Amino acid sequence: PTVTDRLLRRAGFVPVYPAGMSELCCGQPFESKGLMDAADRKSAELAAALFEASDGGRLPVVFDTSPCAYRIKRFLAEQHQSLKVLDITEALHDLVLPRLALTPGDDRIAVHPVCSLRKMGLENTLLAVARACTAHAVMPPQIGCCGWAGDKGFTTPDLNAYALRDLRAALPAGCAFGVSTSRTCEIGLSDHSGITYRSIVHLVDAATSRMPASTVTSNATTP
């Protein structure tokens, strides 16, 4: 979250955080356990806080992890509520990169779209963001779900190990690190790849700097 905040500010945005952050949750951990009443209650609390913080939906809402973005997008659609929710990949691609000067690196990196990102149809957006920041971004096609499954990687590590049994061999030679959009998935990916996976925001942070105001694209939106 620190790097996400820094990137947004570098791009000229002023992040606004909802009140009571420590008590808020998208509800995904409860949904994963089949506790739908609790999940919906927490989603409703978060939606109300975001509606207030976003000035009644005027400001876009950015989630820096994909499972949370996917959960709240579905909840809002089911409740017929209108908030402009952006997964971090959408925010980086549509809002941040157009406002920043890019100095792409030469590292070979692995890109892993987590399950929730795939369900939102944003895997190519993630790859596009990565390729804007390095000339050598690879998404191994044979690697699907990482098997971490919310928190199962902590309690049933064999599931994660089996799901990623082919990951190390699928990575390109000289691969320096990997990027994704879910911290828990990144733990399992790091354990079974021989490299470190981190949020895509770290890659963008390293490759960008503030663009002169005169060159900022006119279609960028400032909250």
C-alpha positions in Angstrom: 0.0 0.0 0.0 2.9 2.4 0.6 4.2 2.0 -2.9 0.6 2.2 -4.4 0.1 5.5 -2.5 3.5 6.8 -3.7 2.7 5.9 -7.4 -0.7 7.6 -7.3 0.8 10.8 -5.8 3.7 10.7 -8.3 1.0 10.6 -11.1 -0.6 13.7 -9.6 -3.5 12.1 -7.7 -4.4 12.7 -4.0 -5.5 9.4 -2.5 -8.5 9.5 -0.2 -8.9 6.7 2.3 -12.3 5.6 3.8 -12.8 6.2 7.5 -12.3 3.2 9.9 -9.9 1.4 7.6 -8.9 -1.1 10.3 -12.4 -2.4 10.6 -13.2 -2.7 6.9 -13.0 -5.8 4.7 -14.3 -6.7 1.3 -15.7 -10.0 2.6 -13.6 -12.4 0.6 -12.1 -14.3 3.5 -15.7 -15.0 4.8 -16.9 -16.0 1.3 -14.0 -18.4 0.9 -15.2 -20.2 4.1 -18.9 -20.3 2.9 -20.0 -17.7 5.4 -22.0 -15.6 3.0 -24.0 -13.6 5.5 -20.8 -12.4 7.1 -19.2 -11.8 3.7 -22.1 -9.7 2.5 -22.3 -7.8 5.8 -18.6 -6.8 5.5 -19.0 -6.0 1.8 -22.0 -3.7 2.6 -20.0 -1.9 5.3 -17.1 -1.4 2.9 -19.4 -0.2 0.1 -21.0 2.4 2.4 -17.6 3.7 3.5 -16.3 3.8 -0.1 -19.4 5.6 -1.3 -18.8 8.3 1.3 -15.0 8.5 0.7 -15.5 8.7 -3.1 -17.9 11.7 -2.8 -20.9 9.7 -3.7 -19.2 7.7 -6.4 -17.5 10.7 -8.1 -14.0 9.4 -7.5 -12.8 6.1 -8.8 -12.0 3.5 -6.1 -8.7 1.6 -6.5 -8.0 -1.8 -4.9 -4.4 -2.9 -4.8 -5.1 -6.6 -4.6 -7.2 -8.4 -7.2 -9.2 -10.8 -5.0 -10.7 -7.8 -3.1 -11.4 -5.9 -6.3 -13.2 -8.9 -7.7 -15.3 -9.5 -4.6 -16.5 -5.9 -4.3 -17.2 -5.6 -8.0 -19.5 -8.6 -7.8 -21.2 -7.4 -4.6 -21.9 -4.0 -6.1 -23.3 -5.5 -9.3 -25.6 -7.8 -7.3 -26.8 -4.9 -5.2 -27.2 -2.6 -8.2 -25.0 -0.1 -6.6 -22.8 2.3 -8.7 -19.2 2.8 -7.8 -16.3 3.0 -10.2 -14.1 0.2 -8.8 -10.7 -0.4 -10.4 -8.4 -3.3 -9.9 -4.8 -2.2 -9.5 -4.0 -3.3 -13.1 -6.7 -1.1 -14.5 -5.6 1.9 -12.4 -2.0 1.5 -13.4 -2.9 1.0 -17.1 -5.6 3.7 -17.4 -4.7 6.3 -14.9 -1.1 6.1 -13.7 1.1 5.2 -16.7 -0.3 7.9 -19.0 0.8 10.5 -16.5 4.3 9.2 -15.9 7.6 9.1 -17.8 8.8 5.5 -18.3 12.3 4.2 -18.3 11.9 0.5 -19.0 14.3 -1.9 -17.5 16.1 -4.9 -19.1 15.3 -7.5 -16.5 13.5 -10.7 -17.5 10.4 -11.0 -15.3 7.6 -13.5 -14.9 4.0 -12.3 -14.8 1.3 -14.3 -13.0 -2.3 -13.4 -13.3 -4.1 -14.6 -10.2 -7.5 -16.4 -10.5 -9.6 -13.3 -9.6 -7.7 -11.2 -12.2 -8.5 -13.9 -14.9 -12.1 -13.9 -13.9 -12.2 -10.1 -14.5 -10.6 -10.6 -17.9 -7.6 -8.5 -17.0 -4.6 -10.8 -17.6 -3.6 -9.0 -20.8 -3.9 -5.7 -19.0 -1.4 -7.0 -16.4 0.9 -8.2 -19.1 0.6 -4.8 -20.9 1.6 -2.9 -17.7 4.6 -5.2 -17.2 5.7 -4.9 -20.8 5.6 -1.1 -20.5 8.1 -1.4 -17.7 10.5 -4.0 -19.1 11.3 -5.4 -22.5 11.3 -9.0 -21.2 8.0 -9.8 -19.5 6.8 -13.4 -19.8 3.5 -15.0 -18.7 4.0 -18.8 -18.7 0.9 -20.2 -20.4 1.0 -23.6 -18.6 0.7 -22.0 -15.1 -2.8 -21.4 -14.0 -4.1 -21.3 -10.4 -1.3 -21.1 -7.9 -3.2 -23.3 -5.4 -2.8 -20.9 -2.5 -6.6 -20.6 -2.5 -7.1 -17.7 -0.1 -5.3 -19.1 3.0 -5.0 -22.8 2.1 -1.3 -22.3 1.3 -0.8 -21.8 5.1 -2.8 -24.8 6.2 -2.5 -27.2 3.2 0.9 -26.4 1.6 0.8 -29.5 -0.6 -2.0 -27.9 -2.6 0.2 -25.0 -3.5 3.2 -27.2 -4.2 1.3 -29.4 -6.6 -0.3 -26.5 -8.4 3.1 -24.9 -9.0 5.1 -28.1 -9.7 5.9 -26.9 -13.2 6.5 -23.2 -12.4 10.3 -23.3 -12.0 10.8 -25.1 -15.3 8.4 -22.7 -17.1 10.4 -19.6 -16.2 12.7 -18.1 -18.8 16.4 -18.4 -18.2 17.8 -15.5 -16.3 14.4 -14.5 -14.9 15.1 -11.9 -12.2 11.8 -11.8 -10.3 8.0 -12.1 -10.8 5.0 -9.8 -10.5 1.4 -10.5 -9.6 -1.6 -8.8 -7.8 -2.2 -10.8 -4.6 0.1 -10.9 -1.7 -0.8 -14.4 -0.5 -0.4 -15.8 -4.1 3.0 -14.1 -4.3 4.1 -16.0 -1.2 3.4 -19.4 -2.8 4.9 -18.3 -6.1 8.1 -17.2 -4.4 8.3 -20.5 -2.5 8.1 -22.7 -5.6 9.9 -20.6 -8.3 13.3 -19.8 -7.0 12.7 -16.1 -7.5 10.8 -13.4 -5.6 7.3 -12.4 -6.6 6.0 -9.0 -5.6 3.1 -6.7 -6.5 3.1 -5.2 -10.0 3.2 -1.7 -8.3 6.9 -2.4 -7.4 7.8 -2.8 -11.1 5.9 0.3 -12.1 7.5 2.3 -9.2 11.0 1.4 -10.4 10.3 2.2 -14.0 8.5 5.6 -13.7 9.1 9.1 -12.7 7.0 12.3 -12.7 6.2 13.5 -16.3 6.5 17.3 -16.9 3.0 18.8 -16.5 3.0 20.1 -20.1 3.1 16.5 -21.5 0.4 14.9 -19.3 -2.2 13.4 -21.6 -5.5 15.3 -21.6 -7.7 12.2 -21.0 -6.2 11.5 -17.5 -8.6 12.1 -14.6 -7.6 13.7 -11.3 -9.8 13.0 -8.3 
